């Protein structure tokens, strides 16, 4: 009787705990353990009671919401339960902010950015590997320009438009062409100069900064006039963006003529 009483109490606790998890979220074993549901009990709830469904080592979903779990719910677990330093960035972030309007692009995978030391759990890769691309990049190493946004029912860390366009340039030309970057930037008329200034100062990738500033100036964005280039390190020597392009003497980049993009 005592054991039955204890199990009923634990069942009540886990049900109350799971009420705080957004529908469609992955639930990690370490998070459950830190909230009083140890690994033995996790095994019980995934095998005996059928409350949880195991999708890999250290990861579960609610059986009742198994058909509702998408990559956003998995990312929520990585960010809020495992506290991994990663964010939705580049083109994916621009889509979330609706800054890309109706320009058609071929990217379909969610683009995730993290540090060089980022370790993605195997359960995430196994279940969602075909739905995302991870970019381990340190050129913007801190969280400047990252926002917490409610996206598809989950509070997720997403790059602001200002950071996302620089992440997109970082992926040029392997993942996105200069033509696409230029088309996107033409629509970005309301960027925040103060945040751009901070990002440009902290950005360690010279080519990203040069391409961004080159396009901003050519497109005559009003926010460009408020950027103080004296405090932005642009390095020395040429950088080749497009072999066979023309040398822009101000930013020292070999790049296709904007009129031909």
C-alpha positions in Angstrom: 0.0 0.0 0.0 2.8 2.4 0.9 4.5 1.8 -2.5 1.2 2.3 -4.3 0.7 5.5 -2.4 4.2 6.7 -3.3 3.7 5.9 -7.0 0.4 7.7 -7.1 2.1 10.8 -5.7 4.9 10.6 -8.2 2.4 10.1 -11.1 0.6 13.3 -9.9 3.9 15.1 -9.8 5.0 14.1 -13.3 1.6 15.0 -14.7 1.8 18.5 -13.1 5.4 18.8 -14.4 4.4 17.9 -18.0 1.6 20.5 -18.0 4.4 23.1 -18.1 5.9 21.6 -21.2 4.6 23.0 -24.5 2.6 20.6 -26.6 4.9 18.9 -29.2 8.1 19.4 -27.2 10.8 16.9 -26.7 11.4 16.1 -23.0 15.0 15.4 -22.0 15.9 12.8 -19.4 18.3 15.2 -17.7 15.5 17.8 -17.3 13.1 15.2 -15.9 15.8 14.0 -13.5 16.5 17.5 -12.3 12.8 17.9 -11.6 12.5 14.8 -9.5 11.8 12.1 -12.1 14.9 9.9 -11.9 16.1 7.6 -14.6 14.4 4.5 -13.1 11.1 6.3 -13.1 11.6 7.5 -16.7 12.1 3.9 -17.7 8.9 3.0 -15.9 6.9 5.8 -17.7 8.3 4.9 -21.1 7.8 1.1 -20.7 5.2 0.2 -18.2 2.7 3.2 -18.2 3.2 4.3 -21.8 3.0 7.9 -20.8 6.4 8.7 -22.5 7.9 7.4 -25.7 11.6 7.1 -25.9 13.1 8.6 -29.1 16.8 8.2 -28.2 19.2 8.2 -25.3 18.1 10.9 -22.9 15.1 12.0 -24.9 11.3 11.4 -24.8 8.1 12.7 -26.2 4.6 12.3 -24.8 2.8 9.4 -26.4 -0.3 11.5 -26.7 1.5 14.1 -28.8 3.8 11.9 -30.8 2.4 13.0 -34.1 2.8 16.7 -33.2 6.5 16.7 -32.5 8.5 18.8 -35.0 12.0 20.2 -35.0 10.9 23.4 -33.3 9.9 21.3 -30.2 13.3 19.6 -30.3 15.1 22.9 -30.5 13.1 24.1 -27.6 14.4 21.2 -25.5 18.0 21.9 -26.6 17.7 25.6 -25.6 15.5 25.5 -22.5 16.2 22.1 -21.0 19.8 21.4 -22.0 20.8 25.1 -22.2 22.8 24.7 -25.4 24.1 28.0 -26.8 22.5 27.9 -30.2 20.0 29.9 -32.2 17.9 29.9 -35.4 19.8 32.1 -37.8 20.5 33.3 -41.3 17.7 32.7 -43.9 15.5 30.8 -41.4 15.5 33.7 -39.0 14.7 36.2 -41.8 11.7 34.0 -42.7 10.5 34.1 -39.1 10.8 37.9 -39.1 9.0 38.0 -42.5 11.7 40.2 -43.9 12.2 38.1 -47.0 8.8 38.9 -48.4 8.0 36.9 -51.5 11.5 36.3 -52.9 11.8 32.6 -53.8 14.8 30.8 -52.4 15.7 27.1 -52.5 16.6 26.6 -48.8 14.3 24.2 -47.0 16.3 23.2 -43.9 16.2 25.1 -40.6 19.6 26.9 -40.2 21.0 26.7 -36.7 24.1 28.6 -35.5 26.3 27.7 -32.5 29.8 27.9 -31.3 32.7 25.6 -32.4 32.3 23.7 -29.2 28.6 23.0 -29.8 27.7 19.3 -29.3 24.3 18.2 -30.8 22.8 15.2 -29.0 22.6 12.1 -31.1 18.8 11.8 -30.6 18.4 15.2 -32.2 20.5 14.3 -35.2 18.8 10.9 -35.6 15.3 12.2 -35.5 15.6 15.6 -37.1 18.9 15.5 -39.1 17.1 15.9 -42.4 15.4 19.1 -41.2 18.3 21.3 -40.2 21.8 22.5 -40.9 24.1 23.4 -38.1 26.8 26.0 -38.6 29.5 26.1 -36.0 30.7 29.7 -36.4 32.5 32.0 -34.0 32.5 35.2 -36.1 29.7 36.5 -33.9 30.5 34.7 -30.7 28.3 36.4 -28.1 24.5 36.8 -28.0 24.3 40.3 -29.5 21.2 40.6 -31.7 19.6 37.3 -30.6 16.0 37.5 -29.5 13.6 35.2 -27.6 10.6 34.8 -30.0 7.4 32.7 -29.8 7.6 30.6 -32.9 5.0 27.9 -33.6 4.1 27.8 -29.9 7.7 27.6 -28.6 9.9 30.3 -27.0 13.0 30.1 -29.1 16.2 32.0 -29.5 16.3 33.6 -33.0 18.7 36.0 -34.6 17.4 39.5 -35.2 17.2 40.7 -38.8 20.4 42.6 -38.3 22.3 39.6 -37.1 20.5 37.2 -39.5 21.6 39.1 -42.6 25.2 38.9 -41.5 24.9 35.2 -40.9 23.4 34.8 -44.4 26.4 36.7 -45.8 28.6 34.3 -43.9 27.0 31.4 -45.9 27.7 33.1 -49.2 28.5 31.7 -51.8 28.3 28.1 -50.7 24.7 28.1 -49.3 23.4 31.3 -50.8 24.5 33.4 -53.8 25.5 37.1 -53.8 22.5 37.8 -56.0 20.1 36.4 -53.3 21.9 38.4 -50.6 21.5 41.6 -52.6 17.8 40.9 -53.2 17.2 40.3 -49.5 19.1 43.4 -48.4 17.1 45.6 -50.8 14.0 44.9 -48.7 15.7 45.6 -45.4 14.9 49.3 -45.0 14.2 49.4 -41.3 17.4 47.9 -39.7 18.5 49.4 -36.4 21.8 51.4 -36.8 22.8 51.0 -33.2 22.5 47.2 -33.3 24.3 47.1 -36.7 27.1 49.2 -35.2 27.5 46.8 -32.3 27.4 43.7 -34.6 30.0 45.2 -37.0 32.4 46.0 -34.2 32.1 42.5 -32.7 32.1 40.6 -36.0 35.5 38.9 -36.6 34.9 37.9 -40.2 36.3 40.7 -42.4 34.7 39.5 -45.6 31.2 39.5 -44.0 31.6 43.1 -42.9 32.9 44.3 -46.2 30.2 42.7 -48.3 27.5 44.0 -45.9 28.8 47.6 -46.0 29.4 47.5 -49.8 25.8 46.4 -50.4 24.3 48.8 -47.9 26.1 51.7 -49.5 25.3 50.7 -53.0 21.6 50.3 -52.2 21.6 53.7 -50.4 19.9 52.5 -47.2 19.1 55.4 -44.9 20.4 53.4 -41.9 23.9 53.1 -43.5 24.5 56.9 -42.9 24.4 56.3 -39.1 27.1 53.7 -39.1 30.5 55.0 -37.9 33.1 53.2 -39.9 35.9 54.6 -37.9 35.1 52.1 -35.1 34.7 49.1 -37.5 37.8 47.0 -38.2 37.9 46.1 -41.9 41.4 44.6 -42.0 43.9 45.1 -44.9 44.4 43.5 -48.2 41.9 42.3 -50.8 39.2 39.8 -50.3 37.8 37.9 -53.3 34.0 37.4 -53.2 33.5 36.6 -56.9 36.6 35.6 -59.0 36.5 37.6 -62.1 34.6 40.4 -60.5 35.7 44.1 -60.1 37.7 45.5 -57.3 35.8 47.9 -55.1 38.5 50.3 -53.9 36.7 51.5 -50.8 36.1 48.0 -49.3 38.9 46.2 -51.1 36.7 43.3 -52.3 36.6 41.7 -55.7 32.9 41.4 -56.3 30.4 41.3 -59.2 29.0 44.6 -60.3 25.7 45.2 -58.4 24.0 46.3 -61.6 24.7 42.8 -62.9 23.3 40.9 -59.8 
